[in-house]
Structure formats: C-alpha cells, structure tokens
Amino acid sequence: MGRSSATGVTPDYWDEACRHLVKRDRVMKKLIPAFGEARLQSRSDAFTTLARSIIGQQISVKTAQAAWGKFSALIGGSANRVQPAAVLALPDGALRAAGLSARKVDYLCDLAQNFEAGKVHVRQWSQMDDETIIDELVAIRGIGRWTAEMFLIFHLMRPNVMPLDDPRLLKGISENYFSGEPVSRAEAREVGDAWAPYRSVATWYIWRSLDPLPVE
C-alpha cells in the first residue's frame, strides 16, 4: 500500500503518478515540480481518522484541532489514535463538556458502535473497490460522500478518487484551467479524465496550488 517514513506512510504509486500526470496534463506539468518532494502521508488508524473528520465538520481547521485535542485527552487516547470502546465508555455529558455538539456526540457514538460491532469491514477494504467502501461508510450517521472520499484519499490512499463535491477542488480547477471562471461538476469531471488513473494525486496538487502548506 505504501512506504513507511518517520512521519507516516506514503503511497508507493506517487512517483509513477507524477510522471504520468506531467506527461498528460499541461497544468500538472507546472504544478508538480513546484512542490518538490512533498508527498501525501497517512498517519492514523481508520477509526481515529473518521472520528477526527466528524469533529472537524463545519468548523475551521484551528478550531477543529483544538476540539480534537480536548476530545482525545478526555478519552485517554493520543492525538493519533483513539479507541471506539473508550468513546462508548464515556457518558454523553462528558463528551458534551469537551465542547462537542449533541449531534457530533451522536455521530461519534454511532461511529464507535459500528466499529465495535464489526459493521465496517476494515480488513476487507483492500479487496473492495472505492464505491463499495463509500457505500459502507455513508451508512454511518454523520459520514457523507465527501467525508468518505477524503477517507479514501488520506487514509486508504486510493489513487483515483475525485471529490467533485469539494469546493476547493472546483476553485482550484477554475483558477488553473479556466482563468478563474466558475466551473460545473461536468467540466471538472472532464478535466479529471486526463488525470486517470491518478485523480487523487492530481487533486492533492490542485489543493496545494491554493495553499502551499501540505494537505494532510
């Protein structure tokens, strides 16, 4: 799946993907060299990644980081790993006291229950296609298609995901391919046709074009 490094796991396909994209796409030919040796890295386990996504919904990155710090400290986990059983062991009031909304508490408990009950087939994911995994994830309360696609890119490191519901991807395509003119999902999908089978990698570089800091 990937190579281990001091800070996480990097996809084995990254260099091949970059060579492919540089040959196929005029924008990627400029963007990829501009960001040097930066790579996507996956650090956390599946449950932690999804829990962090739920906590970060509809709040700023800075606020989300603070909320995650309070949450992980409360349940006795590290910033990079929390356990479903630890979430279920706490009363809702304790989770609310950490600053989480009632809705997010419900979502986190439902996520933990799905993991504890084995309703998510983590060990089988490597044999499942992207859409099948997305279907499994969106059945959990609080996880929509966008969150599932982010999980496929950042945790499972699937190479060919294109999250057309992501406003930053559409903004980046607009700026890099259409001189800032608004783009439709259909137009964005057409741009992505040239990126296949490495749409995830191209998406990552589009995000980098908007924000030079690494997307994690």
N, C-alpha and C positions, 0 to 999 in steps of 0.2 A: 504493500500500500504506500509506503513512504520510507524515507531515510530519517533516522534519529539524529538529533543535534542536541546541543547543550540546552536549548530553549524549547524544543518541541519536535514535531515530526513534519517533514517537508515532502511533498509528493514526488515520487520517482519520475513522473512524466513531465516535470516542469520544463526542463531544458529542451526536450523534444517539442513540447508545446510552443515554446518561444520561437524555436526555429521555424516551425510550421506557420505560425501567425505572422512572423516577419516576412515570409515569402508570399503569403496570401493576401495581406491587408496593408494598405498604404499608411493608415494611422498607427497600427501596431508596429510598423517598421520604425516609426519615430518614438513611440511611447516606451517600448520595451527597453531599448538601450538607455533611455533617460533615467531609468530607475535601477540601473546597475544590477547588483547581486541579490536584491531583495526577493524574498520568497514567502508564499503563504505557509503558515505553520499552524498545526493543530496541537493544542496543549491539554485540554481537559477531557474527562470521560463524557459519555453520552448524556447521562442524567444531569450532570453539572452544566453542560453546555445548554441544554434545553431549559433548565431552571433559570439560568442567567438570562436567556432570551426572554422568558416570561417577565422577570423582574424589570428588564430594561424596556419593556413596551411603553411607548408614548411618553418617555421622559428623555432628557438629554443624556449624553454619554457620561458627563461628570456626575450627574445625579444618580444615574444607574450604577456607576462604580461605587459610590458611597452607600447606596442601598444594598448592593451585593456584599460589601464589606460587613455591614451590620448583620445581614442575614446569615452569612457563613460563620461569623463569630458566634451568633446566637445558637446555632445548631451544632457547634463544635467541630466544624469542618475547616479545611484550609481554603484559601481563595480559589484553588484549582480543583478541589474535589469535595463534594458533599454527598451524603448518602440518603437515599429515599427513606429508609427506616427512621433516620434522625428527624426528617421533616414530619413524618407521621406521628412521632413520639411527642411532639410539642402541641399544646393546645392552640387553637386559632388565635386566642387573645395574645399569646406570646409573639406570634408571627405579626399580628397587627401592631404590637408595641414596637416592632422593629421598623415600623413606618410603611408597611405594605397595606395596600387597599384590600378590602374584603374580597373583591373579585380576584386579585392576584393570589391571595391566600387560597381561595377555592381552586384556582388553576394549578398552583404548586402542589396542593394535596392530591388533586386528580392525577397529575403527572406522577407523583410518587406512588400512588396506588397502582397505576398502570405498570410501572416498573416492578414493583413488589409482586404483582400478580402474574408477571411474565407475559403481559399483553403486548409488549413491544419485543420484537424478536432480534435483539441486538446481535446475537451470534450468527443469525442467518442473513444479516444485512449484506454481507459481502457477496452473497449469491442472489440477491434481489436487485431488480432494476430500479431506477430512480423513481418512477411514478408509483411503483408498489410501496416503496418506503414512504413517499409523500402521503399516500392514502392511509398508511398505518399511523403516521404522525398526526395528521389533521383530524383523526378520530378522537384525539385527546383534547379536552377543553383548553382553550387559550392558545392553541397552536393552529395557525392558519397556513396557507400555502407559502407565503413569503418567509415565515419563520422556518418552515420545513426546508425550503430551498437554501436558506442561509446555513442550516444544519448540514445539508448535503455538501455545500461548498467548503465550509470552515471546519467541520468535524470529520465527515466521511471523506472529504477531499475528492468528491466525484468531479471528473474533468469537464463535463459537457452540460452544466446547468446554466440556464439563462433566466434570471428572475425578472420577468417583464413587469411585475408589479412594483419593482423597486424604483422610486422616483429619482434616486441619484444615478442609476444606470441610464435612465431615459435622458436625464440632464447631461450626462457625460457624452452620450451618443449625439445629442443635439449640438453640443459645443464642438465636438471633434469631427463630426461628419456632415453637419447641416448648418454650419456657420451660426449656430445659436437659435435657429428656427425650431419651433416646437415639433416634436416627432410623435407619431402614433405608435401604438404597440406593433402594428403590422410593419411599419417602416423599420422599427428597431429589430424586429424578428428577421427582416430581410438582411440587415447589416450582420446579424448574428449567423446567418447562413454561411458566410465566409469564414467564420471563426471555428465552425465544427471541425473536428470533434473535441475542441478545447474551449468551449464557450465560457467555462468557469474562469479560466486563466485570463482570457480577454476581458471579461467583466471586472476582474480584480485590477487589471491595469487601467481600465476606464475609471474606476473608483480612485485609483492613485493619481490620475490626471486632475481630479478635483481636489484632492487632499494628499499632498506628498507624503504624509505620515503613513506608515504601514497599516493596512486594513487587517484586523485580526478577529 
